[in-house]
Amino acid sequence: MLSIPGRLGKLCDGWSRREFIRVGAAGLAGLSLPQYFALKAQAATSSFEGAKGFGKAKRVILCFLQGGPSHIDIWDPKPDASSNIRGEFKAIKTKIDGIQLSETMPLFAQHVDKCTLIRSMSYTPAGLFNHTAAIYQMLTGWTPDKVSPSGQLEPPSPRDFPTMGSQISKRRPPEGPMLPFVEMPRPLQESNVIGKGGAAGFLGKAYDPYRLYQDPNKSIQLGDLALRPDVPPDRLKDRFYLLKGINGSMPDLEKAVSSYALDEYYQKAYSLLLSGKARDAFDLEKEKSDIREKYGRTTFGQGLLLARRLVESGTRFVQVNWPSVANGDPLTTSWDTHAANFGPLKNLHCPVLDKSLSALLDDMDQRGLLEDTLVVATGEFGRSPRLGVSTSGNMNSPDGRDHWPYCYTAMIAGAGIRRGTLYGKSDETGSSPKEDPVHPTDLVATIYYALGIDPNTIMYNDLNQPRELVQGKPLVKLFA
């Protein structure tokens, strides 16, 4: 672990909040600060060590349903509410007694035994609640502090808080030559703001996701993960060792500062190119046709199949975004159903979600991957319980639902998460939590916790200021 004079405390893994107290005690015990940190590095323990579920996960698949899916019309039906709340869809029974879903999810109804539905996701927004600020919060675990009256944020900045996948890439790098963090098919977007909350921010671009920018339901071109024909492996090897020789001739201080940033990254890139492991993982033609059909020949369905292949090959964090087209048309590609809610859900969105998510959980369970892979499906918020009203300043049709952050549902499965159960409960209209409210940052903290990353860790931003890894608390009760 590298220590640079003049920047005391900036360790690769950060400090937990308790460390600030312990440093003082170490001085009283006669330990110098370097000695203290040497012992700390050797111990590498967490206050959560031994707690149920802590460190159970080796990898994560995040299904991000941008736009805010209607919880009432998918996950948390309200059959006894008035018609302008319950909507057009009926509730159906599932494989688990006492859990109902909307009729839009008949396949998933037979797979609720593999997951927990968190029906009490909730937060009070800063300003009006539009997508960009909510996405930033959901992906980074931090509530943005610069929100315009419309809820919009500025474009991505190197000073942003890092997204989850970037934090995980840094703290839990792959064990072999594999891409640590993949996002597909493209970054999330609202209006002209692209990828806010979805990059490494002050961690540095080395931890940005590998973005596919392609439709996995079509032939995938991976020239950037293949050797150029004019650069055979031996020539690439010669170039790599030449670079190592140049690095080795640097002055000691410069080499100490740059070795991690250059030598290790070049080594990883070199190994990645030569191994061909990433290219193989992206090759969906290696899957049997019946498996591809099971997931559905759609952008989202093939994206989830590709996610399974990537985590199977060693990728730590895969984020599959819906819609398939950035800032897409709500009537065809987005969950932002102001203009019409029931037609798009019935005819497009839910059939795809139902088929693809069911296939992912079933496939991963059969392969044993669900034992140590966390699968999460969520949007940035839900939709308004009452039809045709404006809750965010947007216009809504009589059958449209507006943004609603006060209560919605997230699905979580795998890596020791309880199966076939509910966490939290919404009220009779799906307007607010009745039991166990869960802030989005708590869900982020839970993802870190499952990977064995202490959510209480203190990290340092680009100005060397201490910041919490996440502003939430892990939901330990989710784990069996």
C-alpha positions as CSV (number, residue, x, y, z in Angstrom):
1,M,0.0,0.0,0.0
2,L,1.5,3.3,-1.1
3,S,2.0,6.1,1.4
4,I,3.0,9.6,0.1
5,P,4.4,12.1,2.6
6,G,2.3,15.2,3.2
7,R,-1.0,13.4,2.6
8,L,-1.5,11.6,5.8
9,G,-4.5,9.3,5.9
10,K,-5.2,8.9,2.2
11,L,-5.1,5.2,2.0
12,C,-6.4,3.2,-1.0
13,D,-9.2,1.6,1.0
14,G,-10.0,4.7,3.2
15,W,-10.7,4.8,6.9
16,S,-13.8,3.9,8.8
17,R,-15.2,6.6,10.9
18,R,-13.9,4.9,14.1
19,E,-10.3,5.3,12.9
20,F,-10.3,9.0,13.7
21,I,-10.9,8.0,17.3
22,R,-8.5,5.2,17.3
23,V,-5.6,7.4,15.9
24,G,-5.7,9.4,19.2
25,A,-5.7,6.2,21.3
26,A,-2.7,4.9,19.3
27,G,-0.7,8.0,20.1
28,L,-1.3,7.5,23.8
29,A,-0.2,3.9,23.5
30,G,3.2,4.9,22.2
31,L,2.5,4.0,18.6
32,S,3.6,6.3,15.8
33,L,1.2,7.1,13.1
34,P,3.1,5.0,10.5
35,Q,3.2,2.1,12.9
36,Y,-0.5,2.4,13.6
37,F,-1.3,2.3,9.9
38,A,1.0,-0.6,9.3
39,L,-0.9,-2.6,11.9
40,K,-4.2,-1.4,10.5
41,A,-3.2,-2.5,7.0
42,Q,-2.3,-5.9,8.3
43,A,-5.6,-6.3,10.2
44,A,-7.8,-5.0,7.4
45,T,-10.9,-5.7,9.6
46,S,-14.3,-4.1,9.6
47,S,-16.8,-3.6,12.4
48,F,-19.2,-5.8,10.3
49,E,-16.8,-8.8,10.2
50,G,-18.8,-11.9,11.0
51,A,-22.2,-10.3,10.5
52,K,-24.6,-12.2,8.4
53,G,-24.3,-11.5,4.7
54,F,-21.2,-9.4,5.0
55,G,-18.8,-10.2,2.2
56,K,-21.2,-12.9,0.8
57,A,-21.2,-11.3,-2.7
58,K,-18.4,-11.5,-5.2
59,R,-20.1,-9.6,-7.9
60,V,-23.2,-7.4,-8.7
61,I,-25.6,-7.1,-11.6
62,L,-27.6,-3.8,-11.4
63,C,-30.7,-3.6,-13.6
64,F,-31.4,0.2,-13.7
65,L,-34.9,1.0,-14.9
66,Q,-34.5,4.6,-15.8
67,G,-37.6,6.8,-15.8
68,G,-39.3,5.5,-12.7
69,P,-41.4,2.3,-13.1
70,S,-44.8,2.3,-11.6
71,H,-44.6,0.2,-8.4
72,I,-48.4,-0.1,-8.2
73,D,-48.7,-1.5,-11.8
74,I,-45.8,-3.9,-11.4
75,W,-44.5,-4.9,-8.0
76,D,-47.0,-3.6,-5.4
77,P,-50.6,-3.7,-6.7
78,K,-53.4,-2.1,-4.7
79,P,-56.6,-4.1,-5.7
80,D,-58.7,-2.6,-2.9
81,A,-57.9,1.1,-3.7
82,S,-60.1,3.3,-5.7
83,S,-60.0,3.0,-9.5
84,N,-57.9,6.2,-10.0
85,I,-55.2,4.6,-7.9
86,R,-55.3,0.9,-8.6
87,G,-55.4,1.5,-12.3
88,E,-56.3,-1.0,-15.1
89,F,-54.3,-4.0,-14.0
90,K,-55.5,-6.8,-11.7
91,A,-53.4,-8.4,-8.9
92,I,-52.3,-12.0,-9.4
93,K,-51.1,-14.7,-7.0
94,T,-47.5,-15.7,-7.0
95,K,-45.5,-18.8,-6.0
96,I,-45.3,-17.4,-2.4
97,D,-48.5,-17.2,-0.4
98,G,-49.2,-13.6,0.7
99,I,-47.3,-12.0,-2.1
100,Q,-49.2,-10.5,-5.1
101,L,-47.9,-8.9,-8.2
102,S,-49.6,-7.1,-11.1
103,E,-50.9,-9.2,-13.9
104,T,-48.2,-7.6,-16.0
105,M,-45.6,-10.0,-14.4
106,P,-47.0,-13.5,-14.8
107,L,-43.6,-15.2,-15.3
108,F,-41.9,-13.4,-12.5
109,A,-44.7,-14.5,-10.2
110,Q,-43.2,-17.9,-10.4
111,H,-39.7,-16.6,-9.4
112,V,-40.5,-14.5,-6.4
113,D,-39.2,-17.4,-4.3
114,K,-35.7,-16.3,-5.4
115,C,-35.7,-12.7,-4.2
116,T,-36.9,-10.1,-1.8
117,L,-39.1,-7.2,-2.8
118,I,-38.4,-4.0,-0.9
119,R,-41.7,-2.2,-1.0
120,S,-40.8,0.7,1.1
121,M,-38.1,2.6,-0.9
122,S,-38.6,6.2,0.0
123,Y,-37.0,9.6,0.1
124,T,-37.9,13.3,0.2
125,P,-36.3,15.0,-2.7
126,A,-34.3,18.2,-2.7
127,G,-36.3,20.7,-4.9
128,L,-38.5,19.1,-7.5
129,F,-37.9,15.5,-8.2
130,N,-36.6,14.9,-11.7
131,H,-34.5,12.1,-13.0
132,T,-30.9,13.4,-13.0
133,A,-30.7,14.2,-9.3
134,A,-32.5,11.0,-8.4
135,I,-30.2,8.9,-10.6
136,Y,-27.1,10.5,-9.0
137,Q,-28.3,9.7,-5.5
138,M,-29.2,6.1,-6.4
139,L,-25.8,5.4,-8.1
140,T,-23.4,7.2,-5.8
141,G,-25.1,6.9,-2.4
142,W,-24.9,10.7,-2.0
143,T,-27.7,13.3,-2.2
144,P,-26.6,16.0,-4.6
145,D,-26.2,19.4,-3.0
146,K,-26.6,21.5,-6.2
147,V,-30.0,20.9,-7.5
148,S,-31.8,23.5,-9.7
149,P,-35.5,24.2,-9.2
150,S,-36.3,21.8,-12.0
151,G,-34.3,19.0,-10.3
152,Q,-31.7,19.1,-13.0
153,L,-27.9,18.8,-12.3
154,E,-24.9,20.1,-14.1
155,P,-23.1,17.8,-16.6
156,P,-20.7,15.2,-15.1
157,S,-17.6,16.6,-13.4
158,P,-14.3,15.1,-12.2
159,R,-15.4,16.4,-8.7
160,D,-18.6,14.2,-8.7
161,F,-18.9,11.4,-6.2
162,P,-18.0,8.1,-7.7
163,T,-20.6,5.7,-8.9
164,M,-21.0,2.3,-7.1
165,G,-19.3,0.3,-9.9
166,S,-16.2,2.6,-9.8
167,Q,-15.9,2.3,-6.0
168,I,-16.2,-1.5,-6.3
169,S,-13.6,-1.6,-9.1
170,K,-11.2,0.2,-6.8
171,R,-11.8,-1.7,-3.6
172,R,-12.6,-5.2,-5.1
173,P,-10.6,-5.4,-8.4
174,P,-11.1,-8.6,-10.5
175,E,-8.8,-11.5,-9.6
176,G,-7.7,-12.1,-13.2
177,P,-7.5,-10.2,-16.5
178,M,-11.1,-9.1,-16.8
179,L,-13.0,-5.8,-17.1
180,P,-13.9,-4.7,-13.6
181,F,-17.0,-2.6,-14.4
182,V,-19.2,-2.8,-17.5
183,E,-22.1,-0.5,-18.3
184,M,-24.5,-1.2,-21.2
185,P,-25.8,-0.4,-23.7
186,R,-25.0,3.3,-23.0
187,P,-25.0,5.8,-20.1
188,L,-28.1,7.1,-18.5
189,Q,-29.3,10.4,-19.8
190,E,-31.9,13.1,-19.2
191,S,-32.1,15.9,-21.8
192,N,-28.6,17.0,-22.6
193,V,-27.1,15.7,-19.3
194,I,-25.4,12.3,-20.1
195,G,-23.9,9.9,-17.5
196,K,-24.4,12.1,-14.4
197,G,-23.6,10.0,-11.4
198,G,-22.4,7.1,-13.6
199,A,-18.6,7.7,-13.7
200,A,-15.6,7.5,-11.4
201,G,-15.7,11.2,-10.5
202,F,-12.9,12.1,-8.1
203,L,-11.5,8.6,-8.1
204,G,-10.1,9.3,-11.6
205,K,-10.9,8.0,-15.1
206,A,-9.0,4.8,-14.5
207,Y,-12.1,3.6,-12.6
208,D,-14.7,4.6,-15.2
209,P,-16.9,1.9,-16.6
210,Y,-16.2,0.1,-19.8
211,R,-19.2,1.3,-21.8
212,L,-20.4,-0.9,-24.6
213,Y,-22.3,1.7,-26.7
214,Q,-23.8,-1.2,-28.7
215,D,-27.0,-3.1,-28.8
216,P,-26.3,-6.6,-27.3
217,N,-29.3,-7.9,-29.4
218,K,-27.2,-7.2,-32.5
219,S,-23.7,-8.4,-33.5
220,I,-21.2,-6.9,-31.0
221,Q,-18.0,-5.4,-32.4
222,L,-15.1,-5.6,-29.9
223,G,-12.2,-4.1,-31.8
224,D,-11.0,-2.3,-28.7
225,L,-10.6,-5.6,-26.9
226,A,-8.7,-7.3,-29.6
227,L,-5.1,-7.1,-30.8
228,R,-4.5,-5.1,-34.0
229,P,-3.5,-7.3,-36.9
230,D,-0.3,-5.2,-37.3
231,V,0.7,-5.7,-33.6
232,P,1.2,-9.4,-32.9
233,P,1.4,-10.6,-29.3
234,D,5.3,-10.7,-29.3
235,R,5.5,-7.1,-30.5
236,L,3.0,-6.0,-27.9
237,K,5.0,-7.8,-25.2
238,D,8.2,-6.0,-26.4
239,R,6.4,-2.6,-26.1
240,F,5.2,-3.4,-22.6
241,Y,8.6,-4.3,-21.3
242,L,10.1,-1.3,-23.0
243,L,7.6,0.8,-21.1
244,K,8.5,-1.0,-17.9
245,G,12.1,-0.2,-18.5
246,I,11.3,3.5,-19.0
247,N,9.3,3.5,-15.8
248,G,12.2,1.8,-14.0
249,S,14.6,4.6,-14.9
250,M,12.4,7.3,-13.3
251,P,13.5,9.0,-10.1
252,D,12.4,7.1,-7.0
253,L,9.7,9.6,-5.9
254,E,8.2,10.0,-9.4
255,K,8.2,6.3,-9.8
256,A,6.5,5.8,-6.5
257,V,3.7,8.2,-7.4
258,S,3.3,6.9,-11.0
259,S,3.9,3.2,-10.7
260,Y,0.4,2.4,-9.5
261,A,-1.2,4.7,-12.1
262,L,0.9,3.5,-15.0
263,D,2.7,0.2,-14.5
264,E,-0.3,-1.7,-13.0
265,Y,-2.8,-0.3,-15.4
266,Y,-0.6,-1.2,-18.4
267,Q,-0.1,-4.6,-17.0
268,K,-3.9,-5.1,-16.7
269,A,-4.5,-3.8,-20.2
270,Y,-1.8,-6.0,-21.5
271,S,-3.1,-9.1,-19.8
272,L,-6.7,-8.3,-20.8
273,L,-5.8,-8.1,-24.5
274,L,-3.7,-11.3,-24.5
275,S,-6.1,-13.4,-22.4
276,G,-9.1,-12.9,-24.7
277,K,-11.3,-13.5,-21.7
278,A,-13.3,-10.3,-22.1
279,R,-13.9,-11.0,-25.8
280,D,-15.1,-14.5,-25.1
281,A,-17.5,-13.2,-22.4
282,F,-19.0,-10.7,-24.9
283,D,-19.5,-13.4,-27.6
284,L,-23.2,-14.2,-27.2
285,E,-22.9,-16.5,-30.2
286,K,-21.4,-19.0,-27.8
287,E,-24.8,-19.3,-26.0
288,K,-27.3,-21.9,-27.1
289,S,-30.2,-20.4,-29.1
290,D,-32.8,-21.7,-26.5
291,I,-31.0,-19.8,-23.7
292,R,-31.0,-16.6,-25.8
293,E,-34.7,-17.1,-26.5
294,K,-35.3,-17.6,-22.8
295,Y,-33.9,-14.2,-22.0
296,G,-35.8,-12.6,-25.0
297,R,-34.3,-11.3,-28.2
298,T,-34.5,-7.7,-27.0
299,T,-31.8,-5.2,-26.0
300,F,-32.6,-5.6,-22.3
301,G,-33.0,-9.4,-22.5
302,Q,-29.7,-9.9,-24.3
303,G,-28.1,-7.3,-22.0
304,L,-29.0,-9.4,-19.0
305,L,-27.7,-12.6,-20.6
306,L,-24.4,-10.7,-21.4
307,A,-24.3,-9.5,-17.8
308,R,-24.5,-13.1,-16.6
309,R,-21.6,-14.1,-18.9
310,L,-19.5,-11.2,-17.7
311,V,-19.9,-11.9,-14.0
312,E,-19.3,-15.6,-14.7
313,S,-16.0,-14.5,-16.3
314,G,-14.9,-12.3,-13.3
315,T,-16.4,-8.8,-13.9
316,R,-17.3,-7.4,-10.5
317,F,-20.0,-4.9,-11.4
318,V,-22.3,-4.9,-14.5
319,Q,-24.9,-2.2,-14.9
320,V,-27.7,-2.9,-17.5
321,N,-29.6,0.3,-18.3
322,W,-33.1,0.6,-19.6
323,P,-34.1,2.4,-21.8
324,S,-32.1,1.0,-24.6
325,V,-31.9,4.4,-26.3
326,A,-30.6,7.4,-24.2
327,N,-33.4,9.8,-23.4
328,G,-35.8,7.7,-25.4
329,D,-39.5,8.1,-26.2
330,P,-41.6,7.2,-23.1
331,L,-44.2,5.6,-25.4
332,T,-41.7,3.1,-26.8
333,T,-38.5,2.9,-24.7
334,S,-38.7,4.7,-21.4
335,W,-40.4,4.0,-18.0
336,D,-41.3,7.8,-17.7
337,T,-45.0,7.2,-18.4
338,H,-46.5,10.7,-18.1
339,A,-48.2,10.6,-21.5
340,A,-49.6,7.1,-21.2
341,N,-49.0,4.5,-18.5
342,F,-51.1,1.4,-19.1
343,G,-50.6,0.8,-22.8
344,P,-46.7,0.9,-22.8
345,L,-46.6,-1.2,-19.6
346,K,-48.9,-3.8,-21.0
347,N,-47.6,-4.0,-24.5
348,L,-43.9,-3.3,-24.3
349,H,-42.2,-2.6,-21.0
350,C,-43.5,-5.3,-18.6
351,P,-43.5,-8.2,-21.1
352,V,-39.8,-7.6,-21.7
353,L,-39.0,-7.0,-18.0
354,D,-41.0,-10.0,-16.9
355,K,-39.4,-12.4,-19.4
356,S,-35.8,-11.2,-19.0
357,L,-35.6,-10.7,-15.3
358,S,-37.2,-14.1,-14.7
359,A,-34.7,-15.7,-17.0
360,L,-31.8,-14.1,-15.3
361,L,-32.8,-15.2,-11.8
362,D,-33.6,-18.8,-13.0
363,D,-30.5,-19.2,-15.1
364,M,-28.2,-17.9,-12.4
365,D,-29.9,-20.0,-9.8
366,Q,-29.4,-23.1,-11.9
367,R,-25.8,-22.3,-12.4
368,G,-25.1,-21.7,-8.8
369,L,-24.2,-18.1,-9.5
370,L,-26.9,-16.7,-7.3
371,E,-25.1,-18.0,-4.3
372,D,-22.5,-15.2,-4.5
373,T,-23.9,-12.7,-7.0
374,L,-26.1,-9.8,-5.9
375,V,-28.9,-8.9,-8.4
376,V,-30.7,-5.6,-8.0
377,A,-33.5,-4.1,-10.1
378,T,-34.6,-0.6,-9.4
379,G,-35.4,2.8,-10.8
380,E,-34.6,6.2,-9.5
381,F,-38.2,6.5,-8.1
382,G,-41.7,5.2,-8.6
383,R,-44.9,6.7,-10.1
384,S,-47.7,8.7,-8.5
385,P,-50.4,6.6,-6.9
386,R,-53.2,8.9,-8.2
387,L,-53.6,9.1,-12.0
388,G,-53.5,12.2,-14.1
389,V,-52.1,14.6,-11.4
390,S,-48.9,16.7,-11.5
391,T,-46.5,16.0,-8.6
392,S,-43.3,17.2,-10.2
393,G,-44.4,20.1,-12.4
394,N,-44.8,17.9,-15.4
395,M,-47.9,17.5,-17.6
396,N,-49.7,14.2,-17.3
397,S,-52.4,12.5,-19.4
398,P,-55.6,11.2,-17.6
399,D,-54.0,7.7,-17.5
400,G,-50.5,8.9,-16.9
401,R,-48.6,8.7,-13.6
402,D,-46.1,11.4,-12.5
403,H,-42.8,11.0,-10.5
404,W,-43.1,9.7,-7.0
405,P,-40.0,9.3,-4.7
406,Y,-42.0,8.9,-1.5
407,C,-42.7,5.2,-2.0
408,Y,-41.6,2.6,-4.6
409,T,-40.2,-0.9,-4.9
410,A,-36.8,-2.4,-5.5
411,M,-36.0,-6.1,-6.1
412,I,-32.9,-7.7,-4.6
413,A,-31.7,-11.3,-4.9
414,G,-28.7,-13.6,-4.4
415,A,-25.6,-13.5,-2.1
416,G,-27.5,-14.6,1.0
417,I,-30.5,-12.3,0.5
418,R,-33.7,-13.9,2.0
419,R,-35.8,-15.7,-0.7
420,G,-39.5,-15.4,-1.3
421,T,-40.1,-12.5,1.1
422,L,-41.1,-8.8,1.4
423,Y,-39.1,-6.1,3.2
424,G,-41.1,-3.1,4.3
425,K,-44.6,-2.3,3.5
426,S,-46.4,0.5,1.7
427,D,-49.7,2.0,2.8
428,E,-53.1,1.3,1.3
429,T,-52.5,3.6,-1.7
430,G,-48.8,3.0,-2.3
431,S,-48.2,6.6,-1.3
432,S,-45.7,6.1,1.6
433,P,-44.0,3.4,3.6
434,K,-46.1,1.9,6.4
435,E,-43.2,-0.2,7.7
436,D,-39.4,-0.1,7.5
437,P,-38.7,2.8,5.1
438,V,-35.6,2.4,3.0
439,H,-33.7,5.4,1.6
440,P,-31.9,4.8,-1.7
441,T,-28.6,5.3,0.0
442,D,-29.4,2.4,2.3
443,L,-29.7,0.2,-0.7
444,V,-26.3,1.4,-1.9
445,A,-24.8,0.7,1.6
446,T,-26.3,-2.8,1.4
447,I,-24.6,-3.5,-1.9
448,Y,-21.2,-2.4,-0.5
449,Y,-21.9,-4.5,2.7
450,A,-22.7,-7.6,0.6
451,L,-19.3,-7.2,-1.1
452,G,-17.5,-7.0,2.2
453,I,-16.9,-3.2,1.9
454,D,-17.6,-1.4,5.1
455,P,-20.2,1.3,4.4
456,N,-18.6,3.4,7.2
457,T,-15.4,3.8,5.3
458,I,-14.1,7.3,5.0
459,M,-12.7,8.2,1.6
460,Y,-11.0,11.3,0.3
461,N,-12.2,13.5,-2.5
462,D,-10.0,15.4,-5.0
463,L,-9.5,18.2,-2.5
464,N,-8.3,15.7,0.1
465,Q,-11.4,16.2,2.2
466,P,-12.8,13.3,4.2
467,R,-16.2,12.0,3.0
468,E,-18.2,9.0,3.9
469,L,-18.3,6.2,1.3
470,V,-22.1,6.3,1.4
471,Q,-24.7,8.3,3.4
472,G,-26.9,5.2,4.2
473,K,-26.9,2.2,6.4
474,P,-26.9,-1.4,5.3
475,L,-30.1,-3.5,5.6
476,V,-28.7,-6.4,7.5
477,K,-32.2,-7.9,8.0
478,L,-32.3,-8.6,4.3
479,F,-29.9,-11.4,4.7
480,A,-30.8,-14.9,5.8
